[in-house]
């Protein structure tokens, strides 16, 4: 057994990094423009702790290393129930496959006591959420994708809990704390179910009133009837998100009871003396403000490894995740490989994330 990483992929706004004078200016500008990736190694489950499992990963700075098989071998007889660890190989130069990312967070506790949830969430926000909040105040749209297996901590990173708020409520609080005049903040929450139907998690009639994504000539991907709620005062976003969490459709999978649905949380900033909610859009219009999209994606595990595959429900969902993976890979490698940019309207997920993927 080992810890599974989840990767919130951040699409940073232009201008996020202030360019130094002349030398290195282009490098810093390129760094701000490109997508950035953070990897979080989840804590051990209770079953893994009871079995004395060892981590097969080690995170050092911006590097994540998959340890060789001998490094995460099963503990000796009598060692079950002991604290998780990595073995002696973790302290040596990693001999396994090594991958580099913009940020690596190890929450497994394999190197000692795991960082407490509130402190870990605060550190995640300082690195990822704070730049997004600041960019929104400058009128720049951004998107964060939380991708990984069920139980890896995607929803915890995005939404969190009352004791350890996630990226979205912290970003909202940061924006509201600026107390800027004539600034209104609105939240929408759109669920994409395993059958790729759309539900409004802020609407009391969400379970019985499916929505549809359409193309608007000026706004692009558009969801008519999608509600927005005003975030006014401390804790407003947290209360709204807790309501969304209670309404979110979930299905049991092998690991815990993680959701088999995607949720797109959209935080829209509206500037003007009389800010008002505009129903249906996941992107701000030119000069009107900015939009932050937090995509809490469903578990990325293959359907064949899940008991839920027997009933056939995750098929459409896994297809949308595969399409998203293919779209991202093609967009990244396209200029070098000559691959054609895939159609981004083949599923509601790709259609609604099209602006983020193409920018």
SULLIN-V900652 format. One record per helix or strand. SS is the DSSP state (@ for helix, = for strand). FROM is the first residue (numbers start at 1). TO is the last residue. Records with the same first field share a line. If there is no record, write none. Layout:
# SULLIN-V900652
SS: FROM-TO ; FROM-TO
This chain:
# SULLIN-V900652
=: 5-11 ; 35-41 ; 54-54 ; 57-60 ; 63-66 ; 85-85 ; 97-100 ; 103-106 ; 142-147 ; 160-160 ; 165-165 ; 183-192 ; 198-200 ; 211-211 ; 213-216 ; 220-223 ; 229-230 ; 262-271 ; 281-281 ; 289-296
@: 25-33 ; 46-50 ; 69-72 ; 88-91 ; 117-137 ; 154-158 ; 167-177 ; 206-208 ; 236-247 ; 303-305 ; 307-311 ; 315-337 ; 348-352 ; 354-358
